């Protein structure tokens, strides 16, 4: 994994650059002490040694991979669900169609809320 370090704290900037020197890239995942993809003090606990930093970064990477896999699976499941719904809509009553629309709205609303609060 490649990282880009952008810290206000010069000491933290230099420490991260030294610890991650073989992983530094201009187009990598941004590590910062204020805002970025990975925030020191929030995503990475302080104080840390080089090995602790690498372990925490690996854990974050694995967590993101799992989240992406789950999101992809949810997207596939929703596509299958939508296909089934389109086939069944032809034979459903008005009340059943309304219930299905409300259920779909709930799923999309929960997904939107999860995405919004998952960023912070």
Secondary structure, 3 states (H helix, E strand, C coil): CCEEEECCCHHHHHHHHHHCCCCECCCCEEEECCCCCEEECCCECCCCCHHHHHHHHHHHHHHHHHHHHHHHHHHHHHHHHHHHHHHHHCCCCHHHHHHHHHHHHHHHHHHHHHHHHHCC
